[in-house]
Amino acid sequence: MASLFPHWTLKTGGEVAPDERLPMGQTIAMGVQHVVAMFGSTALAPILMGFDPNTAIFFSGIGTLIFFLLTGGRLPSYLGSSFAFIGVVIAATGYAGSGPNANIGVALGGIIACGLLYFAIGLVVQVAGTAWIERLMPPVVTGTVVAAIGLNLAPVAVKMLGTTPVETGISLLTALFVGLIAVRSRGVAGRLPILLGALCGYALYGLAANGLGWAKPIDFSGVAQAAWIGLPKFSAPVFDGTAMLLIAPVAVILVAENLGHVKGLAAMTGRNFDPLMGRAFMADGIATMVSGAGGGTGVTTYAENMGVMAVTRIYSTLVFVVAALVALALGFSPKFGALILTLPVPVVGGLALVVFGLIAATGGRIWVQSKVDFSRPRNLITAGVALTAGAGDLTLSIAGFKMGGIGTATFGAIVLYHLLREREGTR
């Protein structure tokens, strides 16, 4: 009888598989690096919706642990705030764009409904297998969705590069630091390019801004005022039918996103994760419901952390247990959260430039690994149109449901692929 969890074997060099582990110190350092990678987006998404960032971070840790348990510790993933919810939450709550969301309860009820639908889809996949979803979203579609996510996020990274030559220079140097550390460093340092790159960029910005006055100084007043320990700000859901119908369909986007992430991980690790697909969907659905029940955002497997794995080639699932525990600590520590938020925007922009680019490149890797034939017009047009819709953030409003660029690219790729069915005998 197979054990509930794998027996992680110690690995001290080279690529580290999901069922392998690093020494304890390196595992902790890698976990912290994954927290750094997810932090900006996981904190930014709730802010854009009027949610409390610390609460969202807390539930990202809870969700990641749920995911770890339900997938038996065999699928390396971090669950963070999903950007797919932003448009529908704003529409459902009438959020004005600043301060706490007065109608957060209505949004939470919709998030729970979305999580329930997501769980149901996962249950069908677990019982019926992945063949139907593979037919619905073959490699050309999943690769396109993953690449579109990276391209859709690209303007976010570019906007964070700064408005002055000093800020832009620090952003680009931060990206260069990450690349140099990833390519040229050996040992532990070579495994922590995102974290060490962030520290190098932070130090450089501190010297230029706080030391030489060339940029806006880092403000530590928020850190001084914040408490060391404090409970997250929990909120109760309100189940409003209109909001639930508006928010629940986001589950389809999450399925495509999660499927693309799992396929991306399979491409990176050379392993078949299809038997875990249903459990991955169900785990994400449960995590979204738990988060919505307490005031957190809807969650999804995080592309940023896939980018970290692509750089480090470390896929040990134990790293994500550490990351989840660090996220829980952040949720209970307003002071540490405030310290992380002092990371200058240009530094975050430099990190995003690398990580978001790696997300887009992972989509291309799925195409290569699956030998997608782009001489076939069906594949070429499907990918081309969907990528353009995602990169351009094409937003559609259908019966009150606002679908942003990622959603448009996702549904566009699925619909186009099946509408453009080739005649028998054609390539």
Rosetta blueprint (number, residue, H / E / L):
1 M L
2 A L
3 S L
4 L L
5 F L
6 P L
7 H L
8 W L
9 T E
10 L E
11 K L
12 T L
13 G L
14 G L
15 E L
16 V E
17 A L
18 P L
19 D L
20 E E
21 R E
22 L L
23 P L
24 M H
25 G H
26 Q H
27 T H
28 I H
29 A H
30 M H
31 G H
32 V H
33 Q H
34 H H
35 V H
36 V H
37 A H
38 M H
39 F H
40 G H
41 S H
42 T H
43 A H
44 L H
45 A H
46 P H
47 I H
48 L H
49 M H
50 G L
51 F L
52 D L
53 P H
54 N H
55 T H
56 A H
57 I H
58 F H
59 F H
60 S H
61 G H
62 I H
63 G H
64 T H
65 L H
66 I H
67 F H
68 F H
69 L H
70 L H
71 T L
72 G L
73 G L
74 R L
75 L L
76 P L
77 S L
78 Y L
79 L E
80 G E
81 S E
82 S L
83 F H
84 A H
85 F H
86 I H
87 G H
88 V H
89 V H
90 I H
91 A H
92 A H
93 T H
94 G L
95 Y L
96 A L
97 G L
98 S L
99 G L
100 P L
101 N L
102 A L
103 N L
104 I H
105 G H
106 V H
107 A H
108 L H
109 G H
110 G H
111 I H
112 I H
113 A H
114 C H
115 G H
116 L H
117 L H
118 Y H
119 F H
120 A H
121 I H
122 G H
123 L H
124 V H
125 V H
126 Q H
127 V H
128 A H
129 G L
130 T L
131 A H
132 W H
133 I H
134 E H
135 R H
136 L H
137 M L
138 P L
139 P H
140 V H
141 V H
142 T H
143 G H
144 T H
145 V H
146 V H
147 A H
148 A H
149 I H
150 G H
151 L H
152 N H
153 L H
154 A H
155 P H
156 V H
157 A H
158 V H
159 K H
160 M L
161 L L
162 G L
163 T L
164 T L
165 P H
166 V H
167 E H
168 T H
169 G H
170 I H
171 S H
172 L H
173 L H
174 T H
175 A H
176 L H
177 F H
178 V H
179 G H
180 L H
181 I H
182 A H
183 V H
184 R H
185 S L
186 R L
187 G H
188 V H
189 A H
190 G H
191 R L
192 L L
193 P H
194 I H
195 L H
196 L H
197 G H
198 A H
199 L H
200 C H
201 G H
202 Y H
203 A H
204 L H
205 Y H
206 G H
207 L H
208 A H
209 A H
210 N H
211 G H
212 L L
213 G L
214 W L
215 A L
216 K L
217 P L
218 I L
219 D L
220 F L
221 S H
222 G H
223 V H
224 A H
225 Q H
226 A L
227 A L
228 W L
229 I L
230 G L
231 L L
232 P L
233 K L
234 F L
235 S L
236 A L
237 P L
238 V L
239 F L
240 D L
241 G H
242 T H
243 A H
244 M H
245 L H
246 L H
247 I H
248 A L
249 P L
250 V H
251 A H
252 V H
253 I H
254 L H
255 V H
256 A H
257 E H
258 N H
259 L H
260 G H
261 H H
262 V H
263 K H
264 G H
265 L H
266 A H
267 A H
268 M H
269 T H
270 G L
271 R L
272 N L
273 F L
274 D H
275 P H
276 L H
277 M H
278 G H
279 R H
280 A H
281 F H
282 M H
283 A H
284 D H
285 G H
286 I H
287 A H
288 T H
289 M H
290 V H
291 S H
292 G H
293 A H
294 G H
295 G L
296 G L
297 T L
298 G L
299 V E
300 T E
301 T E
302 Y L
303 A H
304 E H
305 N H
306 M H
307 G H
308 V H
309 M H
310 A H
311 V H
312 T H
313 R L
314 I E
315 Y L
316 S L
317 T L
318 L H
319 V H
320 F H
321 V H
322 V H
323 A H
324 A H
325 L H
326 V H
327 A H
328 L H
329 A H
330 L H
331 G H
332 F L
333 S L
334 P H
335 K H
336 F H
337 G H
338 A H
339 L H
340 I H
341 L L
342 T L
343 L L
344 P L
345 V H
346 P H
347 V H
348 V H
349 G H
350 G H
351 L H
352 A H
353 L H
354 V H
355 V H
356 F H
357 G H
358 L H
359 I H
360 A H
361 A H
362 T H
363 G H
364 G H
365 R H
366 I H
367 W H
368 V H
369 Q H
370 S L
371 K L
372 V L
373 D L
374 F L
375 S L
376 R L
377 P H
378 R H
379 N H
380 L H
381 I H
382 T H
383 A H
384 G H
385 V H
386 A H
387 L H
388 T H
389 A H
390 G H
391 A H
392 G L
393 D L
394 L L
395 T L
396 L E
397 S E
398 I E
399 A L
400 G L
401 F E
402 K E
403 M E
404 G L
405 G H
406 I H
407 G H
408 T H
409 A H
410 T H
411 F H
412 G H
413 A H
414 I H
415 V H
416 L H
417 Y H
418 H H
419 L H
420 L L
421 R L
422 E L
423 R L
424 E L
425 G L
426 T L
427 R L
